[in-house]
Amino acid sequence: MVDDSPIRGIDGGEQGALFPDDSLPDELVGYRGPAACQIAGITYRQLDYWARTKLIAPSIRTAHGSGSQRLYSFKDLLVLKIIKRLLDTGISLQNIRVAVDHLRGRGVRDLARVTLFSDGTTVYECTSPEEIVDLLQGGQGVFGIAVSGAMQEISGSLHEFPAERADGGELDTPAAADELSQRRNARRTG
């Protein structure tokens, strides 16, 4: 269960370090299932199960029959990484599902301000230092997941994985100029 207390915002902060030019990742650029698994640290079996049970479905392109490829956005990758961390700490998939449903409606910028805490049973969302202090004053043991930390990990490793645009357009990244990408593009156009 996610704590639904009123959310108090915090000023600026983490997002500037992630996207210094004040831009967000291109919403049409995504990563196929195998890359999403490596980025999030999960198995393909987990990814497939979570997509089929709608825990986290790819927001750019879903699979439509045999041979089609799912395409996961930056936000999807972030949620996958958070799910993995919550699972690693022993949170039940049922409670993770509630937390993910709560986070799903937030934009990437809003997620950068969130720290998730759990006592092993309940997942709490904190968006300000005051909320964190209030939660910790209860005296019980909790662990926390700073979403901005997960964002930085993902942002730092994305260049290692092949990305593609959902509309078939060219990527504006140096990775698009590598030899494998050039061959793929030549096959598509030729």
URMO-V486319 format. One record per pair of residues at least 12 apart in sequence whose ideal C-beta (glycine too) atoms are under 7 Angstrom apart, sorted by the first residue. I is the first residue (numbers start at 1). J is the second residue. Records with the same first field share a line. If there is no record, write none. Layout:
# URMO-V486319
I=J  J
This chain:
# URMO-V486319
1=95  98  122  123
2=98  99  102  123  125
3=124  125
7=127
8=127  128  130  131
9=127
10=113  127  128
13=113
14=112  113  148
15=109  112
18=112  151  152  155
24=108
25=74
27=73
28=60  165  166  167
29=163  165  171
30=60  61  71  72  73  163  164  166
31=72  77  161  163
32=69  70  71
33=47  69  70
35=161  162
36=72  77  80
38=161
39=77  154  157  161
40=77  80  81  84
41=84
42=80  84
51=70
55=97  100
56=76  79  80  83  100
58=70  71  72  76
59=73  75  76
60=72  73  166
61=166
71=164  166
74=108
75=108
77=154
78=111  150  151  154
79=100  103
81=150  154
82=116  145  147  150
83=96  100
85=145
86=99  123
89=118  143
90=120
91=118  123
95=121  123
99=116  123
102=125
111=147
112=147  148  151
113=127
114=127  147
115=132  144  145  146  147
116=144  145  147
117=135  142  143  144
118=142  143
119=140  141  142
159=175
162=175
163=175
